Amino acid sequence: MSSLIPIIDLFAGPGGLGEGFSALGQQEGSPYFKIHLSVEKEVSAHKTLKLRSFFRQFPYGQAPEEYYALLRGDLSSVEELYNKYPKQAESARQEARLFVLGESKKEDAKLDGWIKKALKGHEKWVLIGGPPCQAYSVIGRARNAGQDGYKPEDDLRNFLYLEYLRIIAKHKPAVFVMENVKGLLSSRINGRRVFDNVISDLREPSPGCFYKIHSLSVKQSEENDFHLEPRDYIVEAERYGLPQARHRVILLGVREDLSLNEPEILQPCKKISLSDVLADLPKLRSGLSKEPDSTEAWVRLIKDGLERKWFADVRKRWGQELSDTLEEVMNGVSGFKNERGRPFIPVAAKSKIKLDWWYRDPRLGGVCNHETRGHMSKDIWRYLFASCFTKEQGFAPRLYDFPSDLMPDHKNAKSGHFDDRFRVQLADHPSTTITSHISKDGHYFIHPDPFQCRSLTVREAARLQTFPDNYFFCGNKTQQYVQVGNAVPPLLANKIAKIVKGVLGKVNDG
């Protein structure tokens, strides 16, 4: 029996949490955890999950060259890769399951069978996962409130954590890690705060089975154990060395009857900015979505802004400094020769970036998933104005800062509810939270470099989420964005894994 601690990953998405746990100790040649089962219902995310599972079937640094050929586009399909290594492909298929949790008792029994088989008698094992959280989020609640007849108590997404709870009650992991949005703390059903129910349920998921629920950001003691505020369970990722201001509720549950060690908390460290982790990526122009696309057409469009009313309005309203910056960029793009990117871009690593050890794989020799999306001409001018404004002012413009000719046409533009609709990411700060909304239009995720006039690529979003560069996202570009936005940052998961390792200690009693 393997001495590695088994991991069961529910609601796995593309595998951010699992990646962080499985990476612990890999580079040093002494891994501590091993994913035995990961479950995801969305097809493209499951494909990503399965491919990463295949990669992990090989010892660290020994993935086959064909894996890298696939990422570079030199292999025709992932099936060709799997056919070359059928044993590892079958192991990946057994580990990464396409499955919808909570559909029926029959399906529950199937999942229970998988878990029992995966654990092989281990008692010390870890359950991880984040039940889908759209209905808990602030935006989700606002959207739901606008639906006629919407009742939160009837929304199954509000109760998917009960399936997570069911697994805890039946299989009794030594430790569990559950992640969710901050909206969980303020969400109410029938007047009762959902979070209170969640904590109560998790403390005693079944009669006689008790867990202590720990905060990862506030040290608990006998004095404050029963006086923690809900906000104490929030983990602010940028405080712990991630290049993203991502705030999530993360609960660490430890079974009380196993005499395990008291957990430590995450240790704050120096902040890492967006430019610290994106500076080495190839510069790309935006694409044109409503007209024939080429670098020449893109340059003409940018320079055409000089003759537009909106540029004259900027000069009148904001003065010479901002208009000069805009003019410098619009004239300067003539020398911009880069294209929109490709599925794989060969790049020689010339300079080190922050977290270089975590991101880069010298065998890859470039970056994948780094292609820009297409934008309408007015959006490109909006991005141009917004990025130049941010460069001059040090903060992103609100809608009322835009010239009137660049104001969006939608009815909510002047309501004040979406005045940060176009948000430039600040180069010298951690990014704002990468969410699945990045799949929609990219307006909240504008690249800070005015010469590129675009939103972030999938790879840039993945870097801010701390996915290694050799982590390949399957599916079309929209699906890739959704996967990245919904994931738990792997580096944060890795830091949590170190804490869980301390709780479990050296011995596996399986």
ABEGO torsion letter per residue (X at the ends): XBABBBBBBBGAEAGAAAAAAAABGAAAGBBABBBABBBBABAAAAAAAAAAAAAAABBBGABBAAAAAAAAGABABAAAAAAABAAAAAAAAAABBBBBBGABAAAAAAAAAAAAAAAGGBABBBBBEBBBAAAABAAAAAAAAABBGBBAAABAAAAAAAAAAAAAAAAGBABBBBBBBAAAAABBBGGBBAAAAAAAAAABABBGBBBBBBBAABBBBAAAAAABBAAAABBBAAAAGBABBBBBBBBBBBBAAAGBBBBBBBBBBBBBBAAAAAAABBBBBBBBAABBBBAAAAAAAAAAAAABAAAAAAAAAAEAAAAAAAAAAAAAAAABABBAEBABBBBBBABBBBGAAAABBAAAGEBBGBBBBBBBAAAAAAAAAAAAAAAAAGBBBBAAABBAAABBABAAAAAGAAAAABBBBBAABBBBBBBAAAAAAGAABBBABAAAGBBBBAAAAAAAAGBBAABBBBEBAAAAAAAAAABBBAAAAAAAAAAAAAAAEABBAX
